């Protein structure tokens, strides 16, 4: 379980997270939705300690993530896998090396076992015969899928997905959502997905939280969100131009 | 006005602290987790081996110009026989370490900053962190070790090529006695001179890796951030090398 309590974060004079409270239940898929530029990625980076809040508390399984030494922080981070918004593959390594990297550095597995697992992970995300290619030789969708394979290859307890399907065609989008659901059913990890895929994400997630103006405006099951009576939530889901959310 | 000065001062002190911490932590990591030998060798190849051509080229011309200038000056006193000593001492004590370091700064220091800076802005460094891995082990310590090993070696090659450059001009073109060129050199150059050159080039290696990695690690946003970091890195490294060179010379002399 991940718990955020009274988290505030500003960049310069811009307040991004403003006294935010959120509990992410264990073993479920939680989606974070909300308008662009509202700090969803910032929120995600707080969960894994890439950003530290100005004030407030972030707890993972009851352990505070604030003010830790690197070694303590790393011990907690071992529970995590993360897919970045722009994937962040190591561009000087081939796809195979990218996915193999966490295995090589974090386990004592023999070479052929690593190879087997990497190829299996790549096949799981629907990629074959690309292991010797470099990230800049791949399309955006393929990169996302390699990133996905890298994030899940160690079977982490918690996986953070920052817009896993943005910019992908509808078929791959569905395939990735399917993949997240299936692997989740198989391994039961806790997942946090930042997503703009409305309404598809309601089919993937068991929990949806809407971030608006630095706070969690509403948090509940997909049904509760879809039938929300909050004007901002209704506007966001319907994609309407009229409502409390202004473009500028 | 006062506020602006205060703001600038606090910023400068904070940057200085961050830079110093970066160096200390790098050394701590060198002893704790130096990174894989493969990475270190790769960096040595990049910082050392690939700098050879430019080092040999500059060393040759530096030695040749020293031969010319030295001959011109020494001939005024009728002591052309000391040309070998003049060339060797200026190279070993001063020009070898400094020029080799400046060439490596331009070639490898800038590349180090650009590489780490691009990894920073494309979140590759964050990705390492999320895997509970220390980015220093992969990006910083191999470069430190490679630079600390490569610079003294490059400096030695620079000295040697430079001495033969001086020989080419002094002995072959201007007719200095070849025996005198090397004999006087051997008599005058002491172990102390070689040692001071070694200490210099070693510490210049530290400076190149330190500033190169630091500027990349804390690069700003986007392509502009990386280009700014690279420029700053080269300028700061070059200035630091010259300042530190003066300081070391006054201590080691």
Interface residues (C-beta under 8 A of the other chain):
Chain A: X45 X48 X49 X50 X70 X74 X75 X77 X78 X80 X81 X82 X84 X86 X88 X89 X90 X91 X101 X102 X105 X106 X160
Chain B: X118 X119 X122 X123 X124 X126 X127 X129 X130 X131 X132 X133 X134
